[in-house]
């Protein structure tokens, strides 16, 4: 189970005031009506794309109202959260664009809340209903709930046991989503849905993306997907790997070009990423077996600005005896952005000439590829 950039709701920043310009150009209103919601609670909301829009409002008895400005072409995912501590039902993650949007529910908080509003909301409701009724996805909500609990508990063995069923359901969901998107090429959420099919190969996404209308692509997720497609053409198998430089654990600059003449696995991971830590023994085994045969590993960590100690401890605890670099900028890691990394663990296998010969090799796949090479 990979950790995806948008799969887990990010922590929200504290309350902040919108700019006068944004206040003057408000074009989006979100009105929530939730039974039992007390007055005086703080509701925090934030965009999850690149616009960095965030603010907070207080509830009235039974609801709250958010007013903001979403310019044309900047629709994106938003997190809306009631209160600061995380609970089972106090956060939602939803694509929003301009218009008047409603959220209605019987509580507690966002449990079973229903969205209403413009066509993109109606389309999303139609899509969600289609998935909910799909025979191959029955029990998915309970399975994901269990997986999230195991993830929070850092139970790698428990996650591994769920992995086959999670992957089966993901394939069913991806297939149904692709079918829905192809049937709705002008929908405001088609590129949005396509961008969140993490398991689907980017080449397959591109073929679907090219069938969408220009207006369907004109939003944050659509633009990021177009960027990913462009980067993929530069970093696909057979291309020369893009060079980069970052500091190692001692603050010394290390460049990818320093490894020219060796087979090198560029491994993207983080100390906080449970699936990465579960995958590390496979990378260790590969390194121990093939390091004497002109093979090494260069790990790029997506640890957070205050996470250097955790990064170093994880290197020691997992016996990762190769070169490590990081700028400690979390998902804004410069190398991760250069290679358009949205999920970890992720990796690239590069040959001695600097050419990319494989991507995302995990578990037995890594051993099989290295056995083929050596």
N, C-alpha and C positions, 0 to 999 in steps of 0.2 A: 504494500500500500504506500505509494509515493506521497510526499507532502507537497501539495500544490499551493501556489502563491495565494489563490483566492478561495481555496477549499475550506479554510478555517477562518472565521471572522476575526479580523485584526483588532487590536486594542484601539479604542478611540482616544483622541486627544481631549484635553479638558475643554470646557466651554470657551468659545471665542466669538467675537463680534464679526459679522459680515461687513464688507466694505460698503461705503455709502453708494458706490456705483451699483453694486449687486442689489442693494435694497431698492434703488430707484428703478431697476429693471427686472424685478421679480416677475417670473412668468410661470412658476410652478407652485402649486399649493397641495400639500398632503394633509388631509383631514382624517384623523383617527377617532373612531368611536368604539370604545372598549368598556364593556360592563365591569363595574367594580374597580376601575382604575381611579385611585384617589387623586385629589388635587395636590399640587405642590411638588410632584416628582419631577426630577430632571430627565429630559429625553435628549440623548446625544446622537447626532447623525454626522456621517462623513462619507464623501465619495471615495471609492476604492481605485479610481483611475489616476491619471496624472494631474487633474485639475486642483486637487487638494482643497476641496470645499468642505468646510465643517462648521458646525454651530451647535447650539443647544437651545431648547425651549422648555418651559415648565408646563405640566399638565394642568388642565382644569378637571373638575369632577367628571369622570367618564370619557376623557379624551384629550387630544392635543392637536395643534395645528402648526405645520412647518411651512414657511414661505421661503423660496429661494429662486435663483435664476440659473437655468440650464440653457445656455446658448445653443443655436442650431448646430448639429453635428457633435455635440458634447454629452449626449446621453450616456450614462454609465451605471455601474453597480454602486449601490449605496448600502451602508450599514446603518440601521436605526436601532438604538438600544435604550431601554428604560433603566435608569440607574447605572451606577458604576460597577458593582459586583456582577459577575456573570451567573445567570441562573438558567434553568432549563428552557424558559419561554420568553426571556426578556430581550432577545436580539433577533432581528430579521436581516436578511441579505437579499437585495432585490434590485433589478434593473429599473432605473427611472429616467424619464425624459420629460420634456415640458408638458404642462397640462394640469388639470385638476384631478387629483388621485385620492381615492378614499381607502381607508383600512377599517374593516368592521369585524368585531369579534366579541364573543361572550366571556373572554378571559379564561384563566388568568393571563394577564399581559397579552402576548401575541399568539397564544395557543389557538390553532385552527383559524387564524385571522384570514379574511378574504379581501383581496384587492379589487377595486373597481376603478373605472376611468377611461382614458383614451384607448385607441385601437391597440397599442402595444400591450396594454394591460389585458385586454380581451383576448389577444392572441396568446399571451402567456398563460392565462387561465385555461384556454382550449388545449394548449400543449400539456400543461400539468395534468389535466383531466385525462388526456390520452395515455400518459404514462401510468397514472393511478389505476386505470382499468386494464392495463396490459397484463395478460396471464403470466408472462415470464418474470414480472417484477413484483409479484405479491410478496409481502413481508419485507420489502426493501427498507422501509423507514425504520423498522425494528432492527434490521441488520446493521444499518448505518449508525444507529444510536449505540448499539453494542460496540461497534468498531471505534467510534469516537471515545467511548468510555475506556476501552482498552488502550487507545492512543494516549489519553490523559494520564493513565496509570503506568505508561511506558512498558506495557506488557507485550513484548515482541513476539513471544511464543503464541499468545492468544490471537494477535493480529495475523500471524502466519497461518494459524488454523482456519481463520475466516477468509483468507486470501482467495482460494478457489471460487467460493460462492460470490465474493465481491467482484472478482473478475468476470464471472459468468453474467452477473447482473449488469455490469458496466457495458459488456458487449451488446446485450439486449437493448439497453438504454441508448447506446450510441447508434445502433442500427435504426431504432425508431425515431431518434432525433434527426438523423440524416434524412430519413424519409419525409419527416414533417417539414424540414427546411426546404427540401426540393419542391415540395407541394406549396410552399409559401415564399416564393423568391422575392416578393416585395414587402414582406413583413418587417416591421421595425425591430423584431427580436431574432430574426433568422441568423444574422451575423453574430449576434450576442450568444445564441445557443451554440453555434458552430465553434465559437472561440473557446467554449467551455468543454469541448469534447477532448479531454486531455489524452485519452488513449488512442484516438484516431490519428494515423500518420498524417503529417502536415501536407504531404503530397495529395492525399485523398481530400483533406480539407480544402486545398487550393482548387481542386476540380469542382467542388460544390460552391465555394466562394465565388468563382468566376461566373456562376449562373445567377447570382443575385443581382438585383437592380442597384443602381448607384445610390439611391436613397436608403436602401437596406444596409449598405455598408458605411453610411455616414454617421457613425457614432464612435465612442471610445473603443469598445471591444472590436468593432470592425476595422478601425484604423490600426489597432495593435496587431490584429491578425494579418493585415496586409503587410505590416512591418515584419512580422515573423516569417511570412512567405519570402520576403526579399532577403532576409538574413539567411534563411535556409538555403537559398540558392548560392550563397557565399560560403556556407559552412556544411554543405551536404557531403556525403561520402564521395570521395574522389577529388575533392578540392583541397588545396593547401590550407592548413589551419591558420587562422588569424593570430598573429603574434600578440602577446600581452606581457606586461610586467606588473608584479605586485610584490609587496614585502613578505618575507618569511617570518617565522615566529620570533626571530631576533631583530627584525626591522631591516634586514638586508634585501635589496631588490633582487628578484628572481624573474627571468624572462623565459617564455616557452622556447625561444630560439636556442637557449642554453642546452636544451636536450636534443638538439639536432644530432642525428647519428644513432639514436636509440628509439626503440618502440616505447611510447609513453602513453599511459592512461591518464587523461585529464579528468579528475573525479570531483564533481560538485557535490558538496555535502554540508552538514552543520552539526554541531554538538547537540543542538536542541531537537534535531530531526530523528524521531524514533525509527522510521524505516531505514534511514541512513546508517544508524548504529547497528541495526539488524543485518545490513548488507556488508558492513565492514569486515567481518570474518572471511567472507568470500574474497574480498580484495586482498586481505592479508595472505590468504592461502595462495592466491595467484602470484603475489609479489615474492613470497618465499620460494615458490616453485620455479619461477622464471627470471628472477633478478640476476641470476648468473648467466642468462642467455640474452643479454642486451635489452632487458625490459625493466622499466621503472614506473613509478606512479607520481603524479604531481596533483596534490589535492588542493582545491580551491574552496575555502569555507565561507558560507553565508551566515557566519555568526554575527551577532548584533554589536553595536558600538561599545556596550558595557560587558561584552561577553568574552573578552580575551582569556580570562582565567578558565572559564568553562571550556573554551576551545582547546587550550593547552592540556587541561585535565583529560578531555576526551581522547586526544592524541595518545596520551600516556596509557589511559585505561584500556583502549582498544588496540594497543601495540602497533600503531601506524608509523613504522620506522622508515619513512621516506620524506620527501620535501613537501612542506605545507606553506601555502600563501593565503592571505586574506587582507581586505581593506576594512573589515569589520563594519560593513554597511548594510548587513541584512540583505533583503531582496534588491537593494540598490548596488550590490557588489558590481564593480565596473566590468569584470570579466563575464559574470553571469548575464549582464545586460548586453555585452558585446556578442555573446553567443545565444542570446534570447532564451535563457533558461527560466522556465516557469514552474518547474517541479524538480524535486530532489528526492532520492539520489538520481543523478544523471551523469553520463560520462561520454568521452570521446577517446577512441583508440587511434593513435597517430603513428605512422611508420617512420623509419629513420630519415626519409627525405622530407618529412613534414606534412605528408598527405594524410587526410582523415580516411581510415579504412573501415571503421565501424562506429556505431553510436549506441548508447544505452544498453550496454551489456551487463546483465545482472545474473547472479546465481550461477547455474550451470552454463548459461550462455557465454559468460566471460571465460570460463575454463575451456569450453569447446572452441571458441575463437582463438584463444592463445595456443591451444594444442594444434590447431590448424596452421597457425603462423609459424610455430617453432618445431 
